[in-house]
Every structure is written in C-alpha cells, then in structure tokens.
Amino acid sequence: MKIAVGSLNPVKIDAARLAFEAMWPGERYDVIGMTAKSGVSDQPMSDEEAILGATNRAKHVLQLVPDAAWGVGFEGGLHKIHDDYFC
C-alpha cells in the first residue's frame, strides 16, 4: 500500500510508517515523503491553523501521488493559553 507523507523529515515519514504498521500489521507499506504546501503561516499559532495545515499537506500529496491509498500531513503549531504557549 502506498502512503504519501507531506514532509521530507525522516522522523515524520517514519512516524507515518509506524502508525500504519500499528493499525494494520502484516501489510506492506511504501511510504513516500515529499514537499507539500500547508497553506498556513510558517508558525501556526492555533490548533485550528495547525489542523488546517496538516489537512492541506495531506490533500496536496494525494494530488501529487494519485495512486497513494493515504495522504498524511503533519503540522506543528503553538497555542497560547493565558500567558503560556503549548506545542
């Protein structure tokens, strides 16, 4: 099964592979990482913006790899609650 990941970061690519292997053990996965546009700011400042960025990346890689069964997007973000920031 082909999985397209919207990142060239080897840690994110491996995380996607490990997640699919945990959910469906015994399957064979071809996990491909590539650059994908998030459509959000370089540093998302809310959960909503981070979720939108991850969704956009997943959709973008599915357009780039139309035979992929799944598209995966990761997006880190900061979220301010009172005076503290959370990742």
Phi and psi in radians as a Rosetta constraint file:
Dihedral C 1 N 2 CA 2 C 2 CIRCULARHARMONIC -1.614 0.35
Dihedral N 2 CA 2 C 2 N 3 CIRCULARHARMONIC 2.259 0.35
Dihedral C 2 N 3 CA 3 C 3 CIRCULARHARMONIC -2.094 0.35
Dihedral N 3 CA 3 C 3 N 4 CIRCULARHARMONIC 2.191 0.35
Dihedral C 3 N 4 CA 4 C 4 CIRCULARHARMONIC -1.825 0.35
Dihedral N 4 CA 4 C 4 N 5 CIRCULARHARMONIC 2.221 0.35
Dihedral C 4 N 5 CA 5 C 5 CIRCULARHARMONIC -1.977 0.35
Dihedral N 5 CA 5 C 5 N 6 CIRCULARHARMONIC 2.286 0.35
Dihedral C 5 N 6 CA 6 C 6 CIRCULARHARMONIC -1.436 0.35
Dihedral N 6 CA 6 C 6 N 7 CIRCULARHARMONIC 0.979 0.35
Dihedral C 6 N 7 CA 7 C 7 CIRCULARHARMONIC -2.900 0.35
Dihedral N 7 CA 7 C 7 N 8 CIRCULARHARMONIC 2.635 0.35
Dihedral C 7 N 8 CA 8 C 8 CIRCULARHARMONIC -1.746 0.35
Dihedral N 8 CA 8 C 8 N 9 CIRCULARHARMONIC -0.007 0.35
Dihedral C 8 N 9 CA 9 C 9 CIRCULARHARMONIC -1.221 0.35
Dihedral N 9 CA 9 C 9 N 10 CIRCULARHARMONIC 2.065 0.35
Dihedral C 9 N 10 CA 10 C 10 CIRCULARHARMONIC -1.068 0.35
Dihedral N 10 CA 10 C 10 N 11 CIRCULARHARMONIC -0.496 0.35
Dihedral C 10 N 11 CA 11 C 11 CIRCULARHARMONIC -1.181 0.35
Dihedral N 11 CA 11 C 11 N 12 CIRCULARHARMONIC -0.729 0.35
Dihedral C 11 N 12 CA 12 C 12 CIRCULARHARMONIC -1.220 0.35
Dihedral N 12 CA 12 C 12 N 13 CIRCULARHARMONIC -0.684 0.35
Dihedral C 12 N 13 CA 13 C 13 CIRCULARHARMONIC -1.101 0.35
Dihedral N 13 CA 13 C 13 N 14 CIRCULARHARMONIC -0.771 0.35
Dihedral C 13 N 14 CA 14 C 14 CIRCULARHARMONIC -1.161 0.35
Dihedral N 14 CA 14 C 14 N 15 CIRCULARHARMONIC -0.637 0.35
Dihedral C 14 N 15 CA 15 C 15 CIRCULARHARMONIC -1.093 0.35
Dihedral N 15 CA 15 C 15 N 16 CIRCULARHARMONIC -0.720 0.35
Dihedral C 15 N 16 CA 16 C 16 CIRCULARHARMONIC -1.102 0.35
Dihedral N 16 CA 16 C 16 N 17 CIRCULARHARMONIC -0.804 0.35
Dihedral C 16 N 17 CA 17 C 17 CIRCULARHARMONIC -1.036 0.35
Dihedral N 17 CA 17 C 17 N 18 CIRCULARHARMONIC -0.817 0.35
Dihedral C 17 N 18 CA 18 C 18 CIRCULARHARMONIC -1.088 0.35
Dihedral N 18 CA 18 C 18 N 19 CIRCULARHARMONIC -0.661 0.35
Dihedral C 18 N 19 CA 19 C 19 CIRCULARHARMONIC -1.136 0.35
Dihedral N 19 CA 19 C 19 N 20 CIRCULARHARMONIC -0.775 0.35
Dihedral C 19 N 20 CA 20 C 20 CIRCULARHARMONIC -1.177 0.35
Dihedral N 20 CA 20 C 20 N 21 CIRCULARHARMONIC -0.673 0.35
Dihedral C 20 N 21 CA 21 C 21 CIRCULARHARMONIC -1.132 0.35
Dihedral N 21 CA 21 C 21 N 22 CIRCULARHARMONIC -0.613 0.35
Dihedral C 21 N 22 CA 22 C 22 CIRCULARHARMONIC -1.226 0.35
Dihedral N 22 CA 22 C 22 N 23 CIRCULARHARMONIC -0.658 0.35
Dihedral C 22 N 23 CA 23 C 23 CIRCULARHARMONIC -1.330 0.35
Dihedral N 23 CA 23 C 23 N 24 CIRCULARHARMONIC -0.714 0.35
Dihedral C 23 N 24 CA 24 C 24 CIRCULARHARMONIC -2.292 0.35
Dihedral N 24 CA 24 C 24 N 25 CIRCULARHARMONIC 1.297 0.35
Dihedral C 24 N 25 CA 25 C 25 CIRCULARHARMONIC -1.124 0.35
Dihedral N 25 CA 25 C 25 N 26 CIRCULARHARMONIC 2.628 0.35
Dihedral C 25 N 26 CA 26 C 26 CIRCULARHARMONIC 1.600 0.35
Dihedral N 26 CA 26 C 26 N 27 CIRCULARHARMONIC -0.275 0.35
Dihedral C 26 N 27 CA 27 C 27 CIRCULARHARMONIC -1.366 0.35
Dihedral N 27 CA 27 C 27 N 28 CIRCULARHARMONIC 2.750 0.35
Dihedral C 27 N 28 CA 28 C 28 CIRCULARHARMONIC -1.809 0.35
Dihedral N 28 CA 28 C 28 N 29 CIRCULARHARMONIC 2.263 0.35
Dihedral C 28 N 29 CA 29 C 29 CIRCULARHARMONIC -2.083 0.35
Dihedral N 29 CA 29 C 29 N 30 CIRCULARHARMONIC 2.360 0.35
Dihedral C 29 N 30 CA 30 C 30 CIRCULARHARMONIC -1.922 0.35
Dihedral N 30 CA 30 C 30 N 31 CIRCULARHARMONIC 1.722 0.35
Dihedral C 30 N 31 CA 31 C 31 CIRCULARHARMONIC -1.729 0.35
Dihedral N 31 CA 31 C 31 N 32 CIRCULARHARMONIC 2.133 0.35
Dihedral C 31 N 32 CA 32 C 32 CIRCULARHARMONIC -2.053 0.35
Dihedral N 32 CA 32 C 32 N 33 CIRCULARHARMONIC 2.188 0.35
Dihedral C 32 N 33 CA 33 C 33 CIRCULARHARMONIC -1.745 0.35
Dihedral N 33 CA 33 C 33 N 34 CIRCULARHARMONIC 2.498 0.35
Dihedral C 33 N 34 CA 34 C 34 CIRCULARHARMONIC -2.729 0.35
Dihedral N 34 CA 34 C 34 N 35 CIRCULARHARMONIC 2.804 0.35
Dihedral C 34 N 35 CA 35 C 35 CIRCULARHARMONIC -1.183 0.35
Dihedral N 35 CA 35 C 35 N 36 CIRCULARHARMONIC 2.367 0.35
Dihedral C 35 N 36 CA 36 C 36 CIRCULARHARMONIC -2.492 0.35
Dihedral N 36 CA 36 C 36 N 37 CIRCULARHARMONIC 2.486 0.35
Dihedral C 36 N 37 CA 37 C 37 CIRCULARHARMONIC -1.346 0.35
Dihedral N 37 CA 37 C 37 N 38 CIRCULARHARMONIC 2.396 0.35
Dihedral C 37 N 38 CA 38 C 38 CIRCULARHARMONIC -1.607 0.35
Dihedral N 38 CA 38 C 38 N 39 CIRCULARHARMONIC -0.537 0.35
Dihedral C 38 N 39 CA 39 C 39 CIRCULARHARMONIC 1.311 0.35
Dihedral N 39 CA 39 C 39 N 40 CIRCULARHARMONIC 0.185 0.35
Dihedral C 39 N 40 CA 40 C 40 CIRCULARHARMONIC -2.182 0.35
Dihedral N 40 CA 40 C 40 N 41 CIRCULARHARMONIC 3.094 0.35
Dihedral C 40 N 41 CA 41 C 41 CIRCULARHARMONIC -1.125 0.35
Dihedral N 41 CA 41 C 41 N 42 CIRCULARHARMONIC 2.790 0.35
Dihedral C 41 N 42 CA 42 C 42 CIRCULARHARMONIC -1.027 0.35
Dihedral N 42 CA 42 C 42 N 43 CIRCULARHARMONIC -0.579 0.35
Dihedral C 42 N 43 CA 43 C 43 CIRCULARHARMONIC -2.171 0.35
Dihedral N 43 CA 43 C 43 N 44 CIRCULARHARMONIC 1.610 0.35
Dihedral C 43 N 44 CA 44 C 44 CIRCULARHARMONIC -1.010 0.35
Dihedral N 44 CA 44 C 44 N 45 CIRCULARHARMONIC 2.410 0.35
Dihedral C 44 N 45 CA 45 C 45 CIRCULARHARMONIC -1.982 0.35
Dihedral N 45 CA 45 C 45 N 46 CIRCULARHARMONIC 0.383 0.35
Dihedral C 45 N 46 CA 46 C 46 CIRCULARHARMONIC -2.769 0.35
Dihedral N 46 CA 46 C 46 N 47 CIRCULARHARMONIC 2.801 0.35
Dihedral C 46 N 47 CA 47 C 47 CIRCULARHARMONIC -1.074 0.35
Dihedral N 47 CA 47 C 47 N 48 CIRCULARHARMONIC -0.690 0.35
Dihedral C 47 N 48 CA 48 C 48 CIRCULARHARMONIC -1.071 0.35
Dihedral N 48 CA 48 C 48 N 49 CIRCULARHARMONIC -0.761 0.35
Dihedral C 48 N 49 CA 49 C 49 CIRCULARHARMONIC -1.188 0.35
Dihedral N 49 CA 49 C 49 N 50 CIRCULARHARMONIC -0.681 0.35
Dihedral C 49 N 50 CA 50 C 50 CIRCULARHARMONIC -1.140 0.35
Dihedral N 50 CA 50 C 50 N 51 CIRCULARHARMONIC -0.727 0.35
Dihedral C 50 N 51 CA 51 C 51 CIRCULARHARMONIC -1.130 0.35
Dihedral N 51 CA 51 C 51 N 52 CIRCULARHARMONIC -0.729 0.35
Dihedral C 51 N 52 CA 52 C 52 CIRCULARHARMONIC -1.094 0.35
Dihedral N 52 CA 52 C 52 N 53 CIRCULARHARMONIC -0.748 0.35
Dihedral C 52 N 53 CA 53 C 53 CIRCULARHARMONIC -1.091 0.35
Dihedral N 53 CA 53 C 53 N 54 CIRCULARHARMONIC -0.760 0.35
Dihedral C 53 N 54 CA 54 C 54 CIRCULARHARMONIC -1.135 0.35
Dihedral N 54 CA 54 C 54 N 55 CIRCULARHARMONIC -0.734 0.35
Dihedral C 54 N 55 CA 55 C 55 CIRCULARHARMONIC -1.102 0.35
Dihedral N 55 CA 55 C 55 N 56 CIRCULARHARMONIC -0.764 0.35
Dihedral C 55 N 56 CA 56 C 56 CIRCULARHARMONIC -1.081 0.35
Dihedral N 56 CA 56 C 56 N 57 CIRCULARHARMONIC -0.727 0.35
Dihedral C 56 N 57 CA 57 C 57 CIRCULARHARMONIC -1.094 0.35
Dihedral N 57 CA 57 C 57 N 58 CIRCULARHARMONIC -0.759 0.35
Dihedral C 57 N 58 CA 58 C 58 CIRCULARHARMONIC -1.095 0.35
Dihedral N 58 CA 58 C 58 N 59 CIRCULARHARMONIC -0.763 0.35
Dihedral C 58 N 59 CA 59 C 59 CIRCULARHARMONIC -1.146 0.35
Dihedral N 59 CA 59 C 59 N 60 CIRCULARHARMONIC -0.683 0.35
Dihedral C 59 N 60 CA 60 C 60 CIRCULARHARMONIC -1.113 0.35
Dihedral N 60 CA 60 C 60 N 61 CIRCULARHARMONIC -0.788 0.35
Dihedral C 60 N 61 CA 61 C 61 CIRCULARHARMONIC -1.181 0.35
Dihedral N 61 CA 61 C 61 N 62 CIRCULARHARMONIC -0.501 0.35
Dihedral C 61 N 62 CA 62 C 62 CIRCULARHARMONIC -1.189 0.35
Dihedral N 62 CA 62 C 62 N 63 CIRCULARHARMONIC -0.522 0.35
Dihedral C 62 N 63 CA 63 C 63 CIRCULARHARMONIC -1.249 0.35
Dihedral N 63 CA 63 C 63 N 64 CIRCULARHARMONIC -0.612 0.35
Dihedral C 63 N 64 CA 64 C 64 CIRCULARHARMONIC -1.324 0.35
Dihedral N 64 CA 64 C 64 N 65 CIRCULARHARMONIC -0.529 0.35
Dihedral C 64 N 65 CA 65 C 65 CIRCULARHARMONIC -2.219 0.35
Dihedral N 65 CA 65 C 65 N 66 CIRCULARHARMONIC 1.354 0.35
Dihedral C 65 N 66 CA 66 C 66 CIRCULARHARMONIC -1.103 0.35
Dihedral N 66 CA 66 C 66 N 67 CIRCULARHARMONIC -0.339 0.35
Dihedral C 66 N 67 CA 67 C 67 CIRCULARHARMONIC -1.587 0.35
Dihedral N 67 CA 67 C 67 N 68 CIRCULARHARMONIC 0.090 0.35
Dihedral C 67 N 68 CA 68 C 68 CIRCULARHARMONIC -1.264 0.35
Dihedral N 68 CA 68 C 68 N 69 CIRCULARHARMONIC 2.427 0.35
Dihedral C 68 N 69 CA 69 C 69 CIRCULARHARMONIC -1.336 0.35
Dihedral N 69 CA 69 C 69 N 70 CIRCULARHARMONIC -0.534 0.35
Dihedral C 69 N 70 CA 70 C 70 CIRCULARHARMONIC -2.446 0.35
Dihedral N 70 CA 70 C 70 N 71 CIRCULARHARMONIC 2.575 0.35
Dihedral C 70 N 71 CA 71 C 71 CIRCULARHARMONIC -2.014 0.35
Dihedral N 71 CA 71 C 71 N 72 CIRCULARHARMONIC 2.368 0.35
Dihedral C 71 N 72 CA 72 C 72 CIRCULARHARMONIC -2.149 0.35
Dihedral N 72 CA 72 C 72 N 73 CIRCULARHARMONIC 2.328 0.35
Dihedral C 72 N 73 CA 73 C 73 CIRCULARHARMONIC -2.215 0.35
Dihedral N 73 CA 73 C 73 N 74 CIRCULARHARMONIC 2.383 0.35
Dihedral C 73 N 74 CA 74 C 74 CIRCULARHARMONIC -2.060 0.35
Dihedral N 74 CA 74 C 74 N 75 CIRCULARHARMONIC 2.461 0.35
Dihedral C 74 N 75 CA 75 C 75 CIRCULARHARMONIC -2.609 0.35
Dihedral N 75 CA 75 C 75 N 76 CIRCULARHARMONIC 2.068 0.35
Dihedral C 75 N 76 CA 76 C 76 CIRCULARHARMONIC -1.500 0.35
Dihedral N 76 CA 76 C 76 N 77 CIRCULARHARMONIC 2.546 0.35
Dihedral C 76 N 77 CA 77 C 77 CIRCULARHARMONIC -2.612 0.35
Dihedral N 77 CA 77 C 77 N 78 CIRCULARHARMONIC 2.862 0.35
Dihedral C 77 N 78 CA 78 C 78 CIRCULARHARMONIC -1.880 0.35
Dihedral N 78 CA 78 C 78 N 79 CIRCULARHARMONIC 2.553 0.35
Dihedral C 78 N 79 CA 79 C 79 CIRCULARHARMONIC -2.374 0.35
Dihedral N 79 CA 79 C 79 N 80 CIRCULARHARMONIC 2.098 0.35
Dihedral C 79 N 80 CA 80 C 80 CIRCULARHARMONIC -1.564 0.35
Dihedral N 80 CA 80 C 80 N 81 CIRCULARHARMONIC 2.214 0.35
Dihedral C 80 N 81 CA 81 C 81 CIRCULARHARMONIC -2.194 0.35
Dihedral N 81 CA 81 C 81 N 82 CIRCULARHARMONIC 1.967 0.35
Dihedral C 81 N 82 CA 82 C 82 CIRCULARHARMONIC 1.030 0.35
Dihedral N 82 CA 82 C 82 N 83 CIRCULARHARMONIC -2.049 0.35
Dihedral C 82 N 83 CA 83 C 83 CIRCULARHARMONIC -1.793 0.35
Dihedral N 83 CA 83 C 83 N 84 CIRCULARHARMONIC 0.089 0.35
Dihedral C 83 N 84 CA 84 C 84 CIRCULARHARMONIC -1.938 0.35
Dihedral N 84 CA 84 C 84 N 85 CIRCULARHARMONIC 2.587 0.35
Dihedral C 84 N 85 CA 85 C 85 CIRCULARHARMONIC -1.914 0.35
Dihedral N 85 CA 85 C 85 N 86 CIRCULARHARMONIC 2.443 0.35
Dihedral C 85 N 86 CA 86 C 86 CIRCULARHARMONIC -2.180 0.35
Dihedral N 86 CA 86 C 86 N 87 CIRCULARHARMONIC 2.492 0.35
